[in-house]
């Protein structure tokens, strides 16, 4: 069989992925709860270090790194170049698609 005589794949729906199991959803739920607690702990650590708190001597160390970045929001750009030009610029940019996973108790 040569390249020219190879059969082509027929278009059709993509294969269905395997099930998302309840065990995986339960694991996700437990990790999400831990992640929530981690965000709170992180915020508290950042605030303490920013206020000048010392780190207890031991095996672990912590420090804050400060990074600066520009945020090109509609509000910021409008202040710089005016609302009309900012909206024109925004209209030229394709929206970014994001996926948000929501896991919760099913009804019933």
Legacy VTK file of the C-alpha trace (Angstrom):
# vtk DataFile Version 3.0
C-alpha trace
ASCII
DATASET POLYDATA
POINTS 108 float
0.000 0.000 0.000
1.385 3.392 -0.949
0.671 6.821 0.441
-1.690 7.543 -2.464
-3.737 4.360 -1.961
-4.041 4.505 1.848
-7.663 4.800 2.956
-8.540 8.114 4.563
-10.153 8.393 7.951
-13.859 9.021 7.799
-15.035 12.108 9.598
-17.327 11.500 12.485
-17.872 12.355 16.094
-14.839 12.004 18.322
-14.790 8.913 20.526
-16.539 9.359 23.856
-14.116 9.686 26.752
-14.357 7.216 29.643
-16.555 7.956 32.636
-15.546 10.475 35.277
-15.931 8.300 38.347
-17.459 9.293 41.668
-14.163 8.362 43.336
-12.315 10.924 41.221
-14.964 13.578 41.983
-14.706 12.839 45.715
-10.923 13.148 45.541
-11.274 16.457 43.680
-13.720 17.741 46.294
-11.321 16.847 49.137
-8.331 18.448 47.393
-10.358 21.570 46.577
-11.163 21.955 50.279
-7.456 21.659 51.091
-6.645 24.171 48.349
-9.102 26.610 49.889
-7.398 26.279 53.275
-4.036 26.689 51.537
-5.147 29.991 49.936
-6.141 31.348 53.344
-2.879 30.203 54.935
-0.876 31.690 52.054
-2.659 35.042 52.389
-1.946 35.088 56.136
1.737 34.231 55.584
2.138 36.934 52.930
0.501 39.536 55.172
2.684 38.557 58.140
5.921 38.623 56.144
4.961 41.895 54.459
4.391 43.403 57.907
7.914 42.369 58.924
7.298 39.176 60.863
10.391 37.056 61.470
10.471 33.381 60.509
11.098 30.989 63.365
14.540 29.344 62.988
14.355 25.769 61.727
14.449 23.555 58.654
12.056 25.751 56.637
12.527 29.311 55.488
10.139 31.811 53.923
10.565 35.124 52.184
8.529 37.384 49.976
9.493 38.079 46.397
7.911 41.177 44.918
7.177 41.188 41.217
5.728 44.072 39.254
3.536 43.628 36.190
1.339 45.798 34.031
-2.349 44.920 33.866
-3.899 45.920 30.579
-7.493 46.252 31.717
-10.098 48.314 29.901
-10.084 50.769 32.812
-6.299 51.200 32.814
-6.077 51.578 29.038
-9.023 54.024 29.020
-7.175 56.256 31.474
-4.090 56.206 29.220
-5.665 56.692 25.768
-9.331 57.513 26.335
-12.463 55.391 26.458
-13.202 55.383 22.692
-9.758 54.266 21.523
-9.566 51.755 24.380
-12.864 50.161 23.300
-11.678 50.082 19.658
-8.508 48.319 20.789
-10.535 45.862 22.867
-12.736 45.067 19.849
-9.601 44.081 17.858
-8.579 41.433 20.393
-10.105 37.963 20.312
-11.587 36.842 23.631
-9.730 34.247 25.643
-11.675 31.081 26.401
-11.394 29.653 29.880
-12.855 26.520 31.387
-14.195 26.525 34.910
-14.790 23.170 36.534
-17.646 23.098 39.017
-17.975 20.014 41.177
-20.760 19.761 43.704
-23.486 17.532 45.021
-25.926 16.330 42.372
-29.602 16.988 43.004
-31.599 14.128 44.407
LINES 1 109
108 0 1 2 3 4 5 6 7 8 9 10 11 12 13 14 15 16 17 18 19 20 21 22 23 24 25 26 27 28 29 30 31 32 33 34 35 36 37 38 39 40 41 42 43 44 45 46 47 48 49 50 51 52 53 54 55 56 57 58 59 60 61 62 63 64 65 66 67 68 69 70 71 72 73 74 75 76 77 78 79 80 81 82 83 84 85 86 87 88 89 90 91 92 93 94 95 96 97 98 99 100 101 102 103 104 105 106 107
